[in-house]
Amino acid sequence: MSARLSSLLVASCLFFSFPGAAQVKTLLVAAASDLSAVGPELKSAFCKGANTCPVRLVNGSSAVLAQQIDQSAQFDLFLSANAAYVDQLASNGKIMPASVKPYAVGRLAVLWRDAGKHLLRDLSTPAVRYLALPNPKLAPYGVAAQQALEFAGLWGMVQSKVVYGENVRQALQLVESGNADAVITSDSLLQGKDADLIPADWHQPIVQKAGIVTASQNRDGAQRFLDFLLGEAGQSILARYGFSKP
């Protein structure tokens, strides 16, 4: 037997002896910052019972993540807090149009650094030196927060004391670090904290959309995760973190 044929037979034996040796592609999900708390539970439920389940959620501002996808970042699935970013990426071919689905509606809540109970109008008092909000230029929660304050007749009284975080998580960190006295941010980040919901009809709905990235090398995995998110199990988890069904 020739040396070359012998080598081929050995290689074939190794290949068939380890059928699970093929590398499973990591599913890379660009996820809005309001999903940073719920993300680990979603991943755990999605992967339940699987021997290998390489899923990585990368959290950030929806605006920044959308820009990265537009510049060909290697994501497989985009879970945006702002529906407009997904629609725009679908219109220019970066997201598969047929895959675009609304997956949640976000809610706003206010958290006070002193963990006390306050009326919303107390934001206008001298006791609140700085009010943290997500940047409305980057985050739909920031737009909604300003709309809610305008609806309540408070925007003109608090505008001068507003400090912005790039996203909902960074806005919350301003309170956690003591650099703001109150924050209006995503309710999904405030589960277990003494926060107060802001009425949903005080602002436009925060409709969140998902879409599979056209350049994805793992479309099957992205579709499975999206199906899970839209299904009963995924929606039940999102509900526990303050999200409403779309």
Residue, then its C-alpha position, 0 to 999 in steps of 0.5 A: m500500500s502506498a504511503r499516500l493511500s495509507s495516510l488517506l485511510v488514517a485521515s478518513c478513520l479519524f474523521f469518521s471516528f469523531p463525528g462531533a468534531a466539526q466546529v459549531k459556529t458561534l451565534l453572534v447577536a447584536a443586542a440592544s442595551d435594554l437586553s443586557a439583564v435578560g440576555p443571560e436568561l434568554k441564552s440559558a433557555f435557548c441552549k437548554g439541553a444542548n451539548t454545545c451552544p455557542v451563543r454570544l450576545v454583544n450589548g450596546s446602543s442600538a444606533v452604534l450596533a446598527q452602524q457596525i452592521d452597516q459597516s459589515a460587522q460580523f453579526d448574525l442577528f440584530l435585536s434593536a431597541n429602535a425599530a427604525y434601525v432594523d427597517q433602515l438596514a433592511s432597506n439597504g440590504k444589510i438585514m434580510p427583509a423577510s426576517v424582520k419581526p417586532y419582538a417586544v415593546g419596552r417600558l420606561a421607569v424612574l429610579w431614585r438614587d435614595a431608593g425612596k418613593h417620590l412623585l414624578r414632579d419631584l424631579s423638578t425640585p432642588a433635591v434633584r441636581y442631576l437627572a440621567l436619561p439615555n441620549p435621545k440621539l442614540a436611544p429610543y428610550g431617551v426620546a420616550a423619556q423626553q416625550a413623557l416629561e413633556f406630557a407631564g409638563l416637566w421638561g422645561m423645569v428639568q431640561s437644564k439638569v439632564v445628563y445623558g448616558e449613551n444608552v439605557r445602561q450607561a444612564l443607569q450607571l450615572v445613578e449607581s455611581g452617584n453622579a445623578d440623583a434619579v434616572i429614567t431608563s428601561d424598566s428591563l434593567l430595574q427589575g428587583k429595584d424600587a422603581d416606578l413605571i411611567p405610564a405607557d401612554w405618556h410617550q410613543p410605543i418603544v417597539q423593538k425589532a429583530g432581523i437576520v444580518t444578510a452577511s451572516q454565516n450562521r443564518d440557521g442559528a439566527q433563525r432558531f434564536l429568533d423563533f425562540l425569542l418570538g415563541e412562548a418561552g422567549q416571550s415569557i422571559l421578556a415579560r418577566y423583565g418588563f417587556s410587553k408583547p409587540 
